[in-house]
Amino acid sequence: MLNKKFFHLSFVTIFLIVICFPIKSIATSWAYDFVVWDGYVYEVTEEKVEMVDEKIGEVTKYSDMYQYEGNFSNKYPKNTKYFSIKGTSTNEAIAVETENEVYNKAIRKGPYVGEKREVNKFKIEYFIIFFFTFIVLAVIVSIVLTFKNRNHN
């Protein structure tokens, strides 16, 4: 009897937690693959570049979840290299080394307005969710212990 009540109470509580505190998707939706260099966003295309010039930078931060400042990319890992393209201004396009000595053209889209964000910054919304979940579980345990004590008496 007690196990059945506990099961129903747990099920209702979990259902209420899911309804009251839906988990948001934290992944960011990107319109295209990009790199950031020198404060500007460059959309990485499928077009290959044969004539690269000199190395001008590299990805310093990668994430497909959040935006960061600096030479950031939503696709390419840290240390992916950027090169200038012979005969093309970096105001127009750069080359991104997508594989070993394979370069894709990245077209400048405009200024980058990403957020300054620390990698392991704890979000307050998750703290609130965990806090309320803990409170609800504590209430469940208290109710179960109360029923258990009443049944023993």
N, C-alpha and C positions, 0 to 999 in steps of 0.2 A: 504494500500500500504506500509506504513512504517512498520507495524507489519510483513508483509511478507518479506520485506528486512531484518529486524532485525532477523527474524527466520532463514533465509538462511545464513546470516552472522554468526550468533551464531553457527549454525550447522557446517559450514565450519571451523570455528575457533576451535571448540571442536574436530573435526576430525583431524585437523592439530596438535593439542596438543597431541592427542593420538598417532598419527604417529611419531611425532618428539620426544616425551618423553614417551616411553612405560614404564609402571610401571613394574619393575622387581619383581619377586617373591623373598621375603626376607627370606623365610623359607629355612633352610639348609637341604640338603638331607643326611640322615644318613644311613650307611650300616647296622647298628645294634644298639640295645639298649645298652647303656653303663653307667658306673659310673667311676669317676676318684677318685683314692685314692693314697695319698703319691707320686704324680707325675706320676702315671701309669694309663693307660686305662684298664678297665676290662669289657669284653663283658658279659652281663647278659644273661644267658641261661635259658631254661625251666626246667633244672634239679634241683630238690628239694634237699635241704641239711637238714639232720636230726640232725647232731651233731655239733652245733655251739659252739664256745668257748667264747671269750670275745669280747665286743664291741670295735672296733678299730677306728671308725669314723662315719661320716654321710654326706649326701649331704648338701652342704652349698649354692649351686646355681643351679637352674634348668632353662633350656631354650631349646625349640625345634627349635629356630631360630638362635641363636648365640653360639659361643664357649666362655667360660670363664675360668679363672684360678681357682685353688683351687679344692675342692671336688665337682666337677661339674657333672651333669647328663643331658642327653637328654630325659630321660623318667620318672625318679622318682623325686618326689617333694622334696623341702627343708626339712631337718630333717629325711629323709629316712636313716635308720641305716645300718652300715656295721659291720660285725662280722668276726673274724677269724674262720676257720674250723678246728675242732679237727683232728690232724694227717695230715694236709695239710699246707704247707708253704704259706704265703701270697705272696711270689714271684710267686706262681703257680695259686692260686685262693683265693677268699674271698666269703663270703655269704652276700647277700643283702636281707633285710627284706622287701619283696614286699607286704605283707599283715601282719596283726597282727599275729606274731609268725609263719609266713610262710617265708621260706628262699630259695632264688634261688642262684645257684652257678654262680659266675662271674669269668671268666677265664682271666688271665692277658694277654694282647695283646702286650704291649710295652709302651715305654715312651709317656706321653701326651704332645703334642706340641700345646696346645690351645692358643688362643689369650688373652691378657689382655684387657678386655673391660668393660667399665662402663655401667650400666644397662640403663640409660636414655640419653646416648650420642646422640646428634642430628647429623644426617648425612648431610654432605654438599650437597650431590646429591638431597636430598629432598628439601633443601633450594633453590637450583637452579630451581627445577621444580616449586615450589610454586612461586618463584620470576617471572619466565617467564609467568606463568599462570596469575599472577596479572597484568603484563605488557600487555598481550594480552587482558585481560578483560578491562583494562583501555582504550586501543585503541578502542575496540568495543563500549564502552560507549561514547567515544569522537566522533566516526563516527555517532552513532545513534543521539547524541545531535546535531551534525552538520546538518544531514538530517532533523531533526525535526525543527531546526531554519530556514532552507532554505524553508521548506514547509509552515511555518507560515508567511514568508515574501512575 
